[in-house]
């Protein structure tokens, strides 16, 4: 009997990772792979979908109402591992770009406060470690809002609390950390982030990522000034954090990485590696004959820490061949092979254009599941 590990990421705007895995499984079963030969491991790369991937692997979902990126209440999930030792907090759930508008006003005002609220709620469960997954953010506040939710006070020259958002940081005079949640001192934090940007400068959070959040040129200037001020004040309060702004990953999620590294003592780790660990993917690959991964757009960005390449690397370590499904791909066969993917099956090859591929994604993924079985399992 063939054993197939089905470990895709989401097809953004079309199917969740769990739905992609289920549709692939149906196609494989239609061809003749029994359900007992299928190991479904929905994946993520440390950004959106990370909580869902953890829950699919047996973690417990917890749901709370928290302030969203513009302070409106949103419903956000986090997950706690069996045994209650680890929690995963997905920034996109509380402070994600999908929860707000991409315009200059939002870029200036968006806060990470809700993410800090989720961390606090996870601590209330007595967890021993927090995994902070930071992709898909709306905020440009350097994690200041997150720290406020955890008990820090950000004050202006008059001793008044700052308004939320990165723009307000230009008026920051002092950071009072005396009220910081004491549980943070004994709770390790893992920063799950694949980006290696520093906080400031031409490769920093604002220069590289704020345009997609709606920041125009004046907003970018002001937000960069705000993050510069935030780093100066934090360093002034805690001189030992002086190097944090230049660390790889400090610019993740509008600078939330900086706050995690400087003020929470976080250790940065690859997002996909973190998800591989929490889902038990390596164990699932033991004894498998084939791994199937994928994502909506398999392109140049996929080669830098995205799910398909991470899954293929884990499968290669286990001596399991890997193929991919995708909504579309711009990668050559040589590029795919270099990263351990022996074949790619894009929906656009069996659909009349991108619109149809999105509209009928589930049916097409099932069709490709059967094709993959025919191509790669027929001799087993």
C-alpha positions in Angstrom: 0.0 0.0 0.0 1.3 3.5 -0.9 1.6 6.0 1.8 1.2 9.7 0.8 1.8 12.7 3.0 -0.4 15.6 1.8 1.2 18.8 3.2 0.1 21.9 1.3 -0.3 25.5 2.3 -3.4 27.6 1.6 -4.4 28.8 -1.9 -4.9 32.4 -0.8 -8.3 33.8 -1.7 -9.5 30.4 -2.7 -8.9 27.4 -0.4 -7.5 27.0 3.1 -4.6 24.5 3.6 -7.0 22.1 5.1 -9.3 22.3 2.1 -6.5 21.8 -0.3 -5.4 18.7 1.6 -8.9 17.3 1.7 -9.5 17.9 -2.1 -6.1 16.2 -2.9 -7.1 13.3 -0.7 -10.3 12.9 -2.5 -8.5 12.8 -5.9 -6.0 10.3 -4.6 -8.8 8.1 -3.2 -10.7 8.2 -6.5 -7.6 6.8 -8.1 -7.3 4.1 -5.6 -5.2 5.2 -2.6 -7.0 4.0 0.5 -7.7 6.5 3.3 -5.4 4.5 5.5 -2.5 5.4 3.2 -3.1 9.1 3.5 -1.5 11.4 6.0 -3.0 14.9 5.9 -0.8 17.6 7.4 -2.1 21.1 6.4 0.8 23.5 6.6 1.7 27.2 6.9 4.9 29.2 6.8 4.6 31.0 10.1 2.1 33.6 8.8 -1.6 33.3 8.1 -2.9 29.8 8.7 -0.4 28.9 11.4 -3.0 28.4 14.1 -5.1 26.3 11.7 -2.1 24.1 10.9 -1.5 23.6 14.7 -5.1 22.8 15.3 -5.1 20.2 12.4 -2.2 18.6 14.2 -4.1 18.3 17.5 -3.5 21.5 19.2 -6.5 23.1 21.0 -8.1 26.2 19.5 -8.9 29.1 21.8 -11.0 32.0 20.6 -11.3 35.5 22.1 -12.4 39.0 21.2 -9.5 41.4 21.1 -8.9 44.9 19.6 -8.1 44.7 15.9 -5.5 46.8 14.1 -7.8 49.9 14.2 -9.0 49.1 17.7 -12.4 47.7 16.5 -13.1 44.4 18.2 -12.2 41.3 16.2 -12.5 37.6 16.9 -9.1 36.0 17.0 -7.8 32.5 17.6 -4.7 31.1 19.2 -3.7 27.5 19.9 -2.3 25.5 22.8 -0.4 22.2 22.4 -1.5 19.0 23.9 -0.2 19.0 27.5 -0.5 22.8 27.6 3.2 23.6 27.4 3.3 25.7 24.2 1.0 28.2 22.7 1.1 29.7 19.2 -0.1 33.2 18.7 -0.7 34.2 15.1 -0.4 38.0 14.6 -2.6 38.0 11.5 -5.5 36.8 13.6 -5.5 40.0 15.7 -3.4 42.6 13.8 -3.6 41.4 10.2 -3.8 43.3 7.0 -7.0 41.4 6.1 -8.7 43.0 9.0 -8.3 46.6 7.9 -7.9 48.9 4.9 -4.7 49.5 3.0 -4.6 53.3 3.0 -2.3 56.0 4.6 -4.5 56.7 7.6 -4.7 53.0 8.5 -1.0 52.5 8.0 -0.3 55.3 10.4 -2.8 54.2 13.1 -2.7 50.3 12.9 -1.7 48.8 16.2 -0.3 45.4 17.3 -2.3 45.8 20.6 -4.5 42.8 19.9 -1.6 40.5 19.4 -0.3 41.4 22.9 -3.8 40.7 24.2 -3.7 37.2 22.7 -0.3 36.6 24.3 -1.7 37.6 27.7 -4.6 35.3 27.2 -2.3 32.4 26.3 -0.2 33.2 29.5 -3.5 32.9 31.5 -3.5 29.2 30.5 -0.1 28.7 32.2 1.8 27.9 29.0 5.6 27.6 29.3 6.5 28.9 25.8 4.9 31.3 23.3 5.4 30.9 19.6 4.7 34.3 17.9 4.0 33.9 14.2 4.2 37.3 12.6 3.3 37.2 8.9 0.5 39.2 7.3 0.5 42.3 9.5 -1.3 45.6 9.2 0.8 47.4 11.7 3.8 49.6 11.5 4.2 50.3 15.2 7.3 48.4 16.0 5.4 46.2 18.4 4.6 49.1 20.7 0.9 48.2 20.8 1.8 44.7 21.7 3.9 45.9 24.6 1.2 48.2 25.8 -1.2 45.3 26.0 1.4 43.4 28.0 1.7 46.3 30.6 4.2 48.8 29.2 3.3 52.5 29.2 4.4 54.7 26.3 4.4 58.3 27.4 4.9 61.7 25.7 6.6 64.8 27.1 3.6 65.6 29.2 3.4 62.1 30.7 0.3 61.2 28.7 -0.2 57.8 27.1 0.4 57.8 23.3 -2.3 57.1 20.9 -2.1 53.7 19.0 -0.1 53.3 15.9 3.3 53.9 14.5 2.7 57.6 13.7 2.2 58.4 17.3 5.7 57.1 18.2 7.2 60.3 16.9 6.0 61.9 20.2 7.4 59.2 22.4 9.4 60.5 25.3 9.6 57.6 27.8 8.8 53.9 28.1 7.7 52.7 31.5 8.2 48.9 31.7 7.5 48.6 35.5 4.0 47.2 34.8 5.1 44.6 32.3 3.4 41.2 32.9 5.9 39.4 35.2 5.1 36.1 33.6 7.0 37.2 30.5 10.3 37.1 32.5 10.0 33.3 32.8 8.2 32.4 29.5 10.5 32.0 26.4 9.2 33.5 23.2 10.0 32.2 19.7 9.7 34.7 16.9 8.6 32.7 13.9 9.7 34.9 11.1 11.4 34.2 7.7 12.1 37.8 6.8 15.6 39.0 7.8 15.0 42.7 7.6 16.4 45.1 10.3 14.0 47.6 11.9 15.2 50.7 10.1 16.7 52.0 6.9 16.4 51.1 3.2 15.9 47.4 4.1 13.8 48.0 7.1 10.1 47.5 8.0 8.8 50.8 6.6 10.9 51.0 3.4 10.2 47.4 2.3 6.7 46.5 3.6 4.7 49.6 4.4 3.5 50.3 0.9 1.5 47.1 0.8 -0.2 48.4 4.0 -1.2 51.6 2.3 1.5 54.0 3.4 2.2 56.8 0.9 5.4 58.7 0.8 4.6 61.2 3.7 3.3 58.3 5.8 6.5 56.3 5.2 8.6 59.3 6.3 6.7 59.8 9.5 6.5 56.0 10.3 10.2 55.6 9.8 10.7 58.6 12.2 8.4 56.9 14.7 10.3 53.6 14.6 13.6 55.5 15.0 12.2 57.2 18.0 10.9 54.0 19.5 14.2 52.3 19.1 16.1 55.3 20.7 13.8 55.4 23.7 13.9 51.6 24.3 17.7 51.6 24.0 17.8 54.5 26.4 15.8 52.6 29.0 17.6 49.3 28.3 21.1 49.9 26.8 21.6 46.1 26.4 19.0 46.1 23.6 21.0 48.5 21.4 21.8 45.8 18.8 18.2 44.6 18.5 17.1 47.1 15.9 19.8 45.7 13.5 19.1 42.1 14.1 17.7 39.9 11.3 13.9 39.8 11.8 13.6 43.0 13.7 11.7 44.5 10.8 9.2 41.7 10.7 5.5 42.6 10.9 6.1 46.4 10.9 8.7 46.1 13.6 6.9 43.7 15.9 10.0 41.6 15.5 12.0 44.4 17.2 9.8 44.4 20.3 9.9 40.7 20.5 13.7 40.5 20.3 14.4 43.6 22.4 11.7 43.4 25.1 10.5 39.8 25.2 13.9 38.2 24.7 12.6 36.3 21.8 14.7 33.8 19.8 14.1 34.1 16.0 13.4 30.9 14.1 12.3 30.1 10.6 8.5 30.2 10.3 8.3 27.0 8.2 10.7 25.1 10.5 8.5 26.1 13.4 5.4 24.8 11.7 7.1 21.6 10.6 7.9 21.0 14.3 4.5 21.8 15.6 2.7 19.7 13.0 5.0 16.7 13.4 5.6 16.6 9.7 9.0 14.8 9.9 7.3 12.0 11.9 4.5 11.8 9.3 7.1 11.5 6.5 8.6 8.3 8.0 7.9 5.4 5.7 6.1 7.5 3.1 6.3 6.9 -0.6 5.4 10.4 -1.8 4.9 13.9 -0.4 2.5 16.4 -2.0 2.8 20.1 -1.1 1.9 23.4 -2.7 0.5 26.9 -2.4 -1.5 29.3 -4.5 1.3 30.9 -6.4 4.6 29.0 -6.6 7.1 31.6 -7.6 10.4 33.2 -6.8 9.2 34.2 -3.3 8.4 30.6 -2.6 12.1 29.8 -2.7 12.7 31.9 0.4 11.2 30.1 3.4 7.8 29.3 2.0 5.9 26.1 2.7 6.6 24.1 -0.5 10.4 24.4 -0.2 10.3 23.7 3.5 8.2 20.6 3.0 10.4 19.4 0.2 13.5 19.8 2.3 12.0 17.8 5.1 10.9 15.1 2.6 14.4 15.0 1.1 15.9 14.4 4.5 13.4 11.5 4.8 14.3 10.3 1.3 10.7 10.8 0.2 10.1 12.4 -3.3 8.0 15.5 -3.4 5.6 17.0 -6.0 3.6 20.2 -5.7 0.2 21.6 -6.7 -0.3 25.3 -7.2 -2.8 27.8 -8.5 -0.1 28.9 -10.9 3.7 28.7 -11.1 6.4 30.8 -12.7 9.3 28.5 -11.7 11.1 26.3 -14.2 11.5 22.6 -13.8 15.2 23.2 -13.0 14.4 25.7 -10.2 11.8 23.3 -8.7 14.2 20.3 -8.9 17.0 22.4 -7.3 14.7 22.7 -4.3 13.6 19.1 -4.1 10.3 19.3 -6.1 10.3 16.8 -8.9 7.1 18.1 -10.6 4.5 20.9 -10.3 0.9 20.6 -11.2 -0.6 24.1 -11.6 -4.4 24.6 -11.8 -3.9 26.9 -14.7 -2.8 23.9 -16.8 -6.3 22.4 -16.5 -8.4 25.5 -16.3 -9.3 28.2 -18.8 -7.4 31.0 -17.1 -6.7 32.2 -13.6 -10.4 33.2 -12.9 -11.6 29.7 -13.6 -8.8 28.2 -11.6 -9.9 30.3 -8.6 -13.6 29.7 -9.1 -13.3 25.9 -9.4 -10.2 25.4 -7.3 -11.5 22.5 -5.2 -12.7 20.4 -8.2 -9.4 21.1 -10.1 -7.3 20.1 -7.1 -9.1 16.8 -6.8 -8.5 16.2 -10.5 -4.8 16.9 -10.1 -4.7 14.6 -7.1 -5.8 11.7 -9.3 -3.3 12.8 -12.0 -0.5 12.8 -9.4 -1.4 9.3 -8.2 -1.4 8.1 -11.8 2.0 9.7 -12.5 3.8 8.8 -9.3 2.1 5.8 -7.7 1.0 3.6 -10.6 4.1 1.4 -10.4 3.7 0.8 -6.7 
